[in-house]
Amino acid sequence: MKKLIAVALLYLVTLCAQGAVLTGGPTRGLWWNPNESGRGFNIEMQDDVMIVTSFVYAQGGAATWYISAGRYDFATSTFSATFDANSGGQCLGCAYVRPQGTANAAGPIRIVFDSSVTATLYYQGGSTRIVKQMYAYDSVLAILRGSFVLTFNRSGNVIGDWLVFRTYESGSSGPFVAGYFDGFPTTRIAVALYDASLRRYALLVQVGSYYDFYVVDMDDQRVSGLGWTYPVGGSLSGSGSPARGSRVQSPREVNAEYTAQAPANAVEAGDGDAARAAAYALAKREGPAPAELVVLSRKLESALPSTR
């Protein structure tokens, strides 16, 4: 029992650490406060250099924008700079005129990210909560559709999956999305769902005689969390290994490709079983996985077709 509690605590610490230090930094693109529609912030980053463009209004109501450039601190998930302004530049259809820049035109800006898609933006005299604007995904399940490459490393045993999710389904385990391992549309079936209690996504694919199981955070492009592998008929063990992934295709791309030509059954190669067996043996030394994750993995197993 003490070991199980220790494993659960390690699991929770790992997830908390992922929230504090964001692998790859926050997601890029348009951010806003949904309760303050009409203004927004575009966040871009290369290496540790972040540029934030703020689309806001002057006190008189005139639309204005600021640009802020500075360093993103990976250790604290914080960006600090100033609101800089430009004026007197080129209008649409006009000849080029070099704009005049004004440094620190509206005071300091600081953004503290608590996940890859949520943050608090501080400005002179106040603050506002901002989130990544998900304008193409209308539900927590919608973001799961598309194709994703995922991988995790268990003491040198590298496990990888290319998963394609196309359809919404529902069963005794509730609503989920269904798909397959790329190239194996009938023999390597995959399922995924959003777990509201964990506030994370869970994905499961059967690869030969093993299941690969992921519990992750997601934005519109990236996946980050924990991964496990365990034998069919066995049970989840250990605290998981750091897992990373990214979106390869959007839902519309996947549907277009599938409609154009449904993928043919590939020949099962059985490759990867040795790595999965070794990774599972190492995980078993840690003892059982946290009970809530065992339940979650069983929930996804029950969503797989009974005949595989």
C-alpha positions as CSV (number, residue, x, y, z in Angstrom):
1,M,0.0,0.0,0.0
2,K,2.8,2.4,0.8
3,K,4.4,1.8,-2.5
4,L,1.1,2.4,-4.3
5,I,0.7,5.7,-2.5
6,A,4.3,6.6,-3.4
7,V,3.6,5.8,-7.1
8,A,0.4,7.9,-7.0
9,L,2.2,10.8,-5.4
10,L,5.0,10.6,-8.1
11,Y,2.3,10.6,-10.7
12,L,0.7,13.7,-9.3
13,V,4.0,15.5,-8.9
14,T,4.9,14.7,-12.5
15,L,1.6,16.2,-13.8
16,C,2.0,19.3,-11.6
17,A,5.6,19.7,-12.9
18,Q,4.3,19.6,-16.5
19,G,1.9,22.5,-15.7
20,A,4.7,24.6,-14.2
21,V,7.4,24.0,-16.8
22,L,5.9,23.9,-20.3
23,T,7.8,21.7,-22.8
24,G,8.3,23.9,-25.8
25,G,6.6,26.8,-24.2
26,P,3.0,27.9,-24.7
27,T,1.1,27.3,-27.9
28,R,1.4,30.0,-30.6
29,G,-1.4,31.9,-32.2
30,L,-4.4,34.0,-31.2
31,W,-5.2,34.4,-27.5
32,W,-8.1,36.2,-25.8
33,N,-10.4,36.4,-22.8
34,P,-13.7,34.9,-24.0
35,N,-15.5,37.3,-21.6
36,E,-13.8,40.3,-23.2
37,S,-14.5,39.8,-26.9
38,G,-13.2,42.6,-29.2
39,R,-9.6,42.6,-28.1
40,G,-6.9,39.9,-28.4
41,F,-3.3,39.0,-28.4
42,N,-1.2,37.2,-31.0
43,I,1.7,35.2,-29.4
44,E,4.6,33.9,-31.4
45,M,7.9,32.4,-30.3
46,Q,11.2,31.1,-31.8
47,D,13.6,29.6,-29.3
48,D,13.2,31.7,-26.2
49,V,12.3,35.0,-28.1
50,M,8.6,35.8,-27.8
51,I,6.7,38.5,-29.7
52,V,3.2,39.5,-28.5
53,T,1.0,41.7,-30.6
54,S,-1.8,43.3,-28.7
55,F,-5.0,44.4,-30.5
56,V,-6.7,46.8,-28.1
57,Y,-8.3,50.2,-27.9
58,A,-7.2,53.7,-26.8
59,Q,-9.1,55.4,-24.0
60,G,-11.1,57.3,-26.6
61,G,-12.2,54.0,-28.2
62,A,-9.9,54.1,-31.3
63,A,-8.5,50.7,-32.2
64,T,-4.8,50.5,-31.6
65,W,-2.1,47.8,-31.4
66,Y,1.1,47.3,-29.5
67,I,4.1,45.0,-30.1
68,S,6.1,43.5,-27.3
69,A,9.3,41.6,-27.8
70,G,11.4,39.9,-25.1
71,R,12.6,36.7,-23.6
72,Y,10.4,33.8,-22.5
73,D,11.7,32.2,-19.3
74,F,11.2,28.4,-19.6
75,A,12.0,27.9,-15.9
76,T,9.1,30.1,-14.7
77,S,6.9,30.0,-17.8
78,T,6.9,33.8,-17.8
79,F,7.3,36.5,-20.5
80,S,8.2,40.1,-19.6
81,A,8.6,43.1,-21.9
82,T,6.9,46.5,-22.6
83,F,4.0,47.7,-24.7
84,D,5.8,49.4,-27.7
85,A,3.9,51.4,-30.3
86,N,4.4,52.5,-33.9
87,S,2.8,55.3,-35.8
88,G,3.0,57.2,-39.1
89,G,3.5,54.1,-41.3
90,Q,2.2,52.8,-44.5
91,C,-1.5,52.5,-45.2
92,L,-3.0,49.7,-47.4
93,G,-2.4,50.7,-51.0
94,C,-0.1,53.5,-50.1
95,A,3.6,53.9,-50.8
96,Y,5.9,52.6,-48.1
97,V,6.6,55.0,-45.2
98,R,8.9,54.0,-42.4
99,P,6.9,54.1,-39.1
100,Q,8.1,55.8,-36.0
101,G,8.5,53.6,-33.0
102,T,7.7,54.5,-29.4
103,A,9.3,52.3,-26.7
104,N,7.3,51.6,-23.6
105,A,4.3,53.5,-24.9
106,A,1.8,51.8,-22.5
107,G,4.0,50.4,-19.7
108,P,5.2,46.9,-18.9
109,I,3.6,43.6,-20.0
110,R,4.0,40.3,-18.1
111,I,2.4,37.0,-19.0
112,V,2.5,34.0,-16.6
113,F,1.5,30.8,-18.3
114,D,0.0,28.0,-16.1
115,S,-0.5,25.7,-19.1
116,S,0.2,25.6,-22.8
117,V,-3.2,27.2,-23.5
118,T,-4.0,29.3,-20.4
119,A,-2.3,32.3,-18.8
120,T,-2.7,35.6,-16.9
121,L,-1.6,38.8,-18.7
122,Y,-0.5,41.7,-16.4
123,Y,-0.5,45.3,-17.6
124,Q,-0.1,48.6,-15.9
125,G,-2.9,48.8,-13.3
126,G,-4.5,45.4,-13.9
127,S,-4.6,41.9,-15.3
128,T,-6.8,39.6,-17.4
129,R,-7.0,35.9,-17.9
130,I,-6.3,34.8,-21.5
131,V,-6.6,31.4,-23.3
132,K,-5.6,30.1,-26.7
133,Q,-8.5,30.8,-29.0
134,M,-9.8,27.5,-30.4
135,Y,-12.0,28.7,-33.3
136,A,-12.0,25.5,-35.3
137,Y,-12.7,23.0,-32.5
138,D,-16.1,23.3,-30.9
139,S,-15.8,20.7,-28.2
140,V,-13.2,19.0,-26.0
141,L,-13.5,15.9,-28.3
142,A,-13.2,17.8,-31.5
143,I,-9.5,18.6,-30.9
144,L,-8.8,14.8,-30.9
145,R,-9.8,14.3,-34.5
146,G,-6.9,14.3,-37.0
147,S,-3.6,12.4,-37.0
148,F,-0.9,12.5,-34.3
149,V,2.6,11.2,-33.9
150,L,3.3,10.2,-30.2
151,T,6.3,8.7,-28.5
152,F,7.8,7.9,-25.1
153,N,11.1,6.5,-23.9
154,R,11.3,4.0,-21.1
155,S,15.0,3.6,-20.1
156,G,16.1,3.5,-23.8
157,N,13.0,1.5,-25.0
158,V,11.4,3.9,-27.4
159,I,7.7,3.4,-28.1
160,G,6.1,5.3,-31.0
161,D,2.6,5.5,-32.5
162,W,1.1,7.3,-35.5
163,L,-2.7,7.5,-34.6
164,V,-5.5,8.6,-36.9
165,F,-8.9,9.6,-35.3
166,R,-11.9,10.2,-37.6
167,T,-15.2,9.4,-36.0
168,Y,-17.2,10.3,-32.9
169,E,-18.8,7.3,-31.1
170,S,-20.5,6.6,-27.9
171,G,-20.8,3.5,-25.7
172,S,-20.9,2.4,-22.1
173,S,-17.7,4.4,-21.5
174,G,-19.4,7.6,-22.8
175,P,-18.5,9.6,-25.8
176,F,-15.1,9.0,-27.5
177,V,-13.4,9.3,-30.8
178,A,-12.3,6.2,-32.8
179,G,-9.5,5.6,-35.2
180,Y,-6.5,3.4,-35.9
181,F,-2.7,3.2,-36.1
182,D,-1.8,4.7,-39.5
183,G,-1.6,2.0,-42.1
184,F,-3.5,-0.5,-40.0
185,P,-7.2,0.6,-40.2
186,T,-8.7,-2.7,-39.1
187,T,-6.1,-4.5,-37.0
188,R,-4.7,-1.7,-34.8
189,I,-7.8,0.1,-33.5
190,A,-7.4,3.2,-31.4
191,V,-9.8,5.1,-29.1
192,A,-9.5,8.3,-27.2
193,L,-11.6,10.4,-24.8
194,Y,-11.5,13.5,-22.5
195,D,-11.5,12.7,-18.8
196,A,-13.2,15.6,-16.9
197,S,-12.0,14.5,-13.5
198,L,-8.3,14.5,-14.6
199,R,-8.9,17.4,-17.1
200,R,-6.7,15.5,-19.5
201,Y,-7.0,13.4,-22.6
202,A,-6.5,9.6,-22.7
203,L,-5.6,7.6,-25.8
204,L,-5.3,3.8,-26.2
205,V,-4.1,1.7,-29.2
206,Q,-3.6,-2.0,-29.5
207,V,-0.4,-2.8,-31.2
208,G,-0.1,-6.6,-31.6
209,S,-0.2,-8.2,-28.2
210,Y,0.3,-4.8,-26.3
211,Y,-1.7,-1.7,-25.5
212,D,0.0,1.7,-25.7
213,F,-1.8,4.1,-23.3
214,Y,-1.3,7.9,-23.0
215,V,-2.7,10.5,-20.6
216,V,-1.9,13.9,-22.0
217,D,-2.5,17.7,-22.2
218,M,-3.2,18.9,-25.8
219,D,-3.4,22.2,-27.7
220,D,-4.3,22.5,-31.4
221,Q,-0.8,21.3,-32.4
222,R,1.1,19.6,-29.6
223,V,0.7,16.7,-27.1
224,S,2.5,16.4,-23.8
225,G,2.0,14.0,-20.8
226,L,2.7,10.4,-19.8
227,G,2.8,7.1,-21.7
228,W,2.6,3.4,-20.8
229,T,2.7,0.1,-22.6
230,Y,1.2,-3.1,-21.2
231,P,0.2,-6.5,-22.5
232,V,-3.3,-7.3,-23.6
233,G,-4.9,-9.1,-20.7
234,G,-2.4,-7.4,-18.3
235,S,-2.7,-4.3,-16.3
236,L,-1.2,-0.8,-16.2
237,S,2.0,-0.6,-14.0
238,G,4.3,2.2,-12.9
239,S,4.1,5.9,-12.9
240,G,4.4,6.3,-16.7
241,S,7.2,7.9,-18.9
242,P,7.3,11.4,-20.3
243,A,5.4,11.4,-23.6
244,R,5.5,13.9,-26.4
245,G,3.7,14.3,-29.7
246,S,2.3,16.6,-32.4
247,R,-0.5,16.9,-34.8
248,V,0.4,15.8,-38.3
249,Q,-2.9,16.3,-40.1
250,S,-6.1,18.3,-39.4
251,P,-9.5,16.6,-39.3
252,R,-10.3,18.0,-42.7
253,E,-7.1,16.6,-44.2
254,V,-7.7,13.2,-42.7
255,N,-11.3,13.1,-44.0
256,A,-10.1,14.2,-47.5
257,E,-7.4,11.6,-47.6
258,Y,-9.7,8.8,-46.4
259,T,-12.5,9.8,-48.9
260,A,-10.0,9.9,-51.8
261,Q,-8.8,6.4,-51.0
262,A,-9.5,4.3,-48.0
263,P,-6.3,2.9,-46.6
264,A,-5.6,-0.7,-47.4
265,N,-4.7,-3.2,-44.7
266,A,-1.0,-3.2,-44.1
267,V,0.9,-6.4,-43.3
268,E,1.4,-6.8,-39.5
269,A,5.1,-6.7,-38.9
270,G,5.0,-7.3,-35.1
271,D,7.9,-4.9,-34.8
272,G,8.3,-3.1,-31.5
273,D,7.2,-6.0,-29.3
274,A,10.6,-6.5,-27.8
275,A,10.8,-2.8,-26.8
276,R,7.3,-2.9,-25.4
277,A,8.1,-6.1,-23.4
278,A,11.2,-4.5,-21.9
279,A,9.4,-1.2,-21.1
280,Y,6.6,-3.1,-19.4
281,A,9.0,-5.2,-17.3
282,L,10.7,-2.0,-16.0
283,A,7.3,-0.5,-15.2
284,K,6.2,-3.5,-13.3
285,R,9.1,-3.0,-10.9
286,E,7.4,0.2,-9.7
287,G,4.2,-1.7,-8.8
288,P,0.6,-0.9,-9.9
289,A,-0.2,2.4,-11.6
290,P,-2.5,4.8,-9.8
291,A,-6.0,3.3,-9.5
292,E,-7.7,6.1,-11.4
293,L,-5.5,5.4,-14.4
294,V,-6.1,1.7,-14.3
295,V,-9.8,2.4,-14.4
296,L,-9.3,4.9,-17.2
297,S,-7.3,2.4,-19.3
298,R,-10.0,-0.3,-18.7
299,K,-12.6,2.2,-19.8
300,L,-10.8,2.7,-23.1
301,E,-10.2,-1.0,-23.5
302,S,-14.0,-1.5,-23.3
303,A,-14.5,0.9,-26.1
304,L,-12.4,-1.2,-28.5
305,P,-14.3,-3.7,-30.7
306,S,-14.8,-7.1,-29.1
307,T,-13.4,-8.8,-32.2
308,R,-9.9,-7.7,-33.2
